[in-house]
Structures are given as structure tokens and as C-alpha cells.
Amino acid sequence: MIASTAPRPAGLKRRCAIYTRKSHEEGLEQEFNSLDAQRDSGETFIASQKHEGWVTLPTRYDDGGFTGSNTDRPALVRLMDDIEAGRVDIVVVYKIDRLSRSLIDFVALLQVFDRKEVAFVSVTQQFNTANPMGRLILNILICFAQFERENIAERIRDKMAASRRRGKWVGGVPPLGYDVDYVIKKLVVNETEATTVRRIFTRFSQCGSPALIANELRADGITTKVWTSKSGKVHAGEPMNRAYLYKVLHQRTYLGEVVYKGGVYKGEHAAILDRVLWDRVHAMLAENHTARGNRERQRSVVPGFLKAPSPGISLNPVAQMALVWLRRDNSLQVVS
């Protein structure tokens, strides 16, 4: 909730920043354009509040040719920087939609204003967070913004679930063996990496050791996934390690499938592994898991039952090694 802006001492000047915006550049070349008209209206309103100590800052915050559907605007960025620096007491706009056309963005901006004790005024809409009615309206808008955020999040979740069930790639880091075609929004096979993936599965079917395979790949200079994001940023690979190889070995994408919440669906992308090799590798993984569990149980089958010569001291195995202690006659007692 937005708290009441603390009253200022009488006679103290209140620095007013006028923010103007126009979505299109058309007409901005005129001597007196839309941005000038908005500023003139703001200056007139500020002059009417001179008795409250309002003064117009000379700095102009004009965004000509920028949409109000997002906050990626140079003048708005400068305004927010000046607010954070404590150079502004009141933000004045011609209409609310000059600041933002997005309810969520609008509320987020005003929450920053409130944190810095900056009032917000819309000249033509009687909206002023410096008075109780303005703050009441703002709190109502915050409730609607939260409702909108939750609805958007739910729609995104539903869309992602539907996309997964249709076998679509919904974003994230592509697995080794694939790249993302951002035009068609699909995974496409990276043949060089696909060869590495097949090598990993084939070698595991032969040796059953991810650690050994990781050493071999590092020796050949093969790294983890190198990929480029939609923005063009390149993410470098890292030396191969056992944990990464386990992820590769469990990646059903290689079968041309998509997994979502326990369900497996046919993907839009091409497979790079055959089912026979996949099944062979996963049979070995299951066998290794069972064997490892058996070793753990055998290792701790008698913890606490063995007693050292000193009364009350139990012997617990830490690893598969011999237990040795020194007898009173200086001979060694060994329990394997």
C-alpha cells in the first residue's frame, strides 16, 4: 500500500519535473510541437501551485517517438535517476498515459516515487498523490495491477503447458546437440555436438563411467554447451565434468521427445539417438544405481555393534577399509 507523503515545512520549495512523451516522431520537427504543449500545460499548473512552494525544474524530460507500453525510454531513465538522487519532489504529466500505458509499469514507477517521497500529478485528470484522494485511487490501482500480474502469470503457465504438450521448445538453454532457431522457434540439430552426444552414450555403454568419459572429452578439448541467446549474447562452454554428463545421459530430448510434469510428448525437433542405445544406457544406469545402494547397505550393516576395548565406544565404518586398534599388550587388533 502507498503511504501518505510526509508534509513539507511551509515555505520550502518543491522541485517539479515535467515529463512529456509522444509515441510517434511525426510533428516533432514543428517549432511548437506536442511535447512543448504538454510542458506548457505542466508549467501553467505548477505556477498555479506557487503558494505551495512548487517550482519548475529547468531540466527537460522529453521522450519523443517512444511508446508508453514499456519503460525503455531515455528521458524516463534520466528522470528516475534524478528521483533516486533526490533531485525531484513532484513529477508532473499532462495525462497519466504519458508516463505509462501499462498498469503494472505505472504502479511500479509510482511505488518508486512513494519510496523517495515524490508526489505524482496528472494535470488534466485531477490525479495528485500529494493528497488523500490521490493516494486512495493509487492504492486501488495497485490492487488491479496485482490482479493483472497474477492473470498474466497464469496465462503464461497455461501457454507453456500447452506448448510442451504439443512438443514445442519453450525457451531456456538448449541441450548439447541442439541450437535454437529463433525465427521458427524450434530446436535444430547441431551436427558437431550431436556427434559428441552419440559418443557419450556409446562410450557409457562400453565403460559405464561418466568420470572416465569426462576425462576423455576434456583431453580432446570438448566443452559443455556453447550457445547464443536471442539477443546475440554468446555463452561459453566449460570443461566437461561428471555431473554435466549425467544430465546429458538423462536428457530425453535426444529421443525427439519433450517432458513436462512427468508426461512425455513427441517433440517438434529431430531425434539424434536411437531407442536401442538409450535403453541400453539406462539399463546400465539403473544397474549402477542399484549396485551403489547395495554397497551402502553392506557398508553400514553393523554400525554401532562393534565395540572398542575402551568401554562404551562404538566403531562405525566410514569407508571400506580395515578397522585397527592397539591392544594393551601393544599388538594390533584388525577387524576387516
Number of C-alpha atoms within 10 A of each C-alpha: 12 16 14 16 18 9 9 11 8 9 10 10 16 22 19 26 28 26 24 25 27 20 13 12 11 12 13 15 8 9 8 10 13 17 20 15 13 22 22 14 18 26 20 12 19 25 15 11 13 13 12 15 17 20 19 21 15 10 11 15 19 21 22 20 14 18 18 20 15 14 18 11 17 14 19 18 13 13 22 17 13 13 21 15 10 12 17 22 19 25 22 26 24 24 19 17 15 18 26 19 15 15 18 18 17 22 20 14 15 21 18 14 23 19 13 16 21 25 23 23 24 20 20 13 11 11 19 20 25 18 13 13 13 17 22 16 13 21 16 12 16 21 13 15 19 14 13 14 14 12 12 12 12 12 12 12 12 12 13 17 16 13 15 23 17 14 21 21 18 13 14 8 14 18 20 23 23 24 21 22 12 11 7 8 12 19 23 17 19 14 13 11 20 18 13 16 21 18 14 20 22 16 16 23 19 11 11 16 15 21 15 14 21 21 16 14 18 15 11 9 10 17 18 19 21 16 19 15 15 12 6 8 9 11 12 11 12 13 15 22 18 15 11 15 21 13 12 19 18 13 16 16 24 27 17 17 19 23 16 14 7 6 9 15 16 17 22 17 20 16 18 19 18 12 12 8 15 20 12 14 21 16 13 16 19 11 12 14 11 12 12 12 12 11 12 13 11 11 16 14 12 12 13 12 11 13 13 15 12 7 7 8 12 13 14 16 15 10 10 12 10 9 14 12 13 12 11 8 6 8 9 11 11 10 10 7
